[in-house]
Amino acid sequence: MHEVLNDPISILVSFSEDKVLPLFFKWRNKKYKIEKLNLVHK
């Protein structure tokens, strides 16, 4: 089951050469480490 949420998030990213990589995001006052990316759009 899916639920649509309209909560804000904050994202910490790393800028290196031609890449922007997300490192962490904060949602509902909890910090989540991004360990793997499944899809990248150029």
C-alpha positions as CSV (number, residue, x, y, z in Angstrom):
1,M,0.0,0.0,0.0
2,H,1.2,3.5,-0.8
3,E,0.4,6.7,0.9
4,V,0.9,10.2,-0.5
5,L,2.8,12.5,2.0
6,N,3.3,16.2,1.7
7,D,6.1,16.5,4.3
8,P,9.1,18.7,3.7
9,I,12.6,17.1,3.6
10,S,16.1,18.4,3.8
11,I,18.9,16.9,1.8
12,L,22.7,17.1,2.2
13,V,24.6,16.6,-1.0
14,S,28.2,16.4,-2.2
15,F,29.3,18.3,-5.3
16,S,32.3,16.8,-7.0
17,E,33.4,17.5,-10.6
18,D,30.3,16.7,-12.7
19,K,28.3,14.8,-10.1
20,V,25.9,15.7,-7.3
21,L,25.6,12.9,-4.8
22,P,23.0,12.8,-2.0
23,L,24.5,11.8,1.3
24,F,21.7,12.2,3.9
25,F,18.2,13.4,4.1
26,K,16.2,14.5,7.1
27,W,12.5,13.7,7.4
28,R,10.3,14.2,10.4
29,N,13.3,15.2,12.5
30,K,15.1,11.9,11.8
31,K,18.3,11.7,9.7
32,Y,18.7,8.9,7.1
33,K,22.0,8.0,5.4
34,I,21.8,7.3,1.7
35,E,23.9,4.3,1.1
36,K,22.9,3.3,-2.4
37,L,21.4,5.1,-5.4
38,N,19.0,3.1,-7.7
39,L,18.5,5.6,-10.4
40,V,20.5,8.7,-11.7
41,H,19.1,11.2,-14.1
42,K,21.5,13.4,-16.2
